[in-house]
Amino acid sequence: MTKEERYKFILDYFQRECPNAGPQLHFGSAFQLVCATLLSAQCTDKRINEVTPDLFRRYPDAFSMAQAEPEDILTYIKSVSYPNAKAEHLSKMAKRLVEAYNGVVPETMEELTTLPGVGRKTANVVLAVWFNKPNMPVDTHVFRVAHRLGLVTPKAKTPFDVEQQLLKNIPDELMSKAHHWLLLHGRYICQSRKPHCEKCPFANGVCKNAINN
């Protein structure tokens, strides 16, 4: 199976079986998406969706959150991973948004990554999900699945390397959905320690060939 055939087979399957794949985080604005994605680092979406309703009721936008100190925000996010660091990031991020962008979430990687707590992956999520740009966020799930299915070469040793190879081979119009397809496949089927190969549509052929290549 050539690289082009591999991509076509995998993307065709997901288009057919998961046409409506999308984010599992809950949010109502670009600002709330930034917050939810920042909070989701090393934490489940389910947990984040449990804490953000109260958080967003209290701080629905950058202006309201910019008035809060980290200890105020911490009250709402104590149950997430690394709550102290994330509370500080949220407070500083909101302040930076208000001071530099009048509370409006910017639309470029360069600007987004000036926000405290916002790295390349979070910025890519915002650009792909909210602004519908052909960006590819690479988390641990996307990184793992891309390698196991042979979508990237062994030389892709960093998330940035994987991102660049996926960007070259996935059509722009499918990029945002492809991110969700790979992420969800890794989260529920192609898990790190115990992949559910018996449920995987790529186990007999695509994944085997990928491992042998």
Steps between C-alpha positions, in 0.01 A plus 500: 500500500646835394486807720230650280292181516541483876379855551209450261390175665509647851341834414229334288411272791470786747301714256257214452470382860559821703385791281395716794803461727571811703634630830379338820580805712207735567541871425300794374766738371859514382603617847326207665664260253842639596417450868363148456791388284753647741330318787483171310877442500562164672134485602191340349246699301231353725658658806547835325136501392402449863685809624462750215124571533548668840829656391345652189193622687730694731751603232328488160757713319853636518395824666336328796778244543766772476361645822556171682808389689628143462361404841153613388515281191645210697171470689334381179770269364634319807409158360705528178863401465758762606230743615734761650707540186190504278326760717803725465511445125131583461533819700805617307357388166182703552697806608721473192194466273348816644822702496628397158188400302210680666363168621478348152672167434750552215504287185870429448740250650749774575250704701331209675828363631575832671214419740620345829433127511427477127747282312499388140253215555243720675542770236447243224180380668362853510598569139355172372185476711388860541649671195467193272855531373692201358712449810594167658523489881721210608444358846618164631209318330558653156876444535454133587235419237687680222804282566313172547303543179806600303371848419837644599854368470715385793694824457198690641628497858325812632141628491614774262650241263174303502298817446706597195475157337124480555454851360676394180280196442149585623281727284432839658124446494539185716769625736283604794293181488811289451632634828187378679503168315857419603452630855182304564643187342793525739285580800253213458654236273874538445582560865856521622535199728222269385381584149167340409625345177195274485287813446738675263405522130869538412638200693499256210710672240563868552643486851688175432657644189581819687688308766691300239598802289 
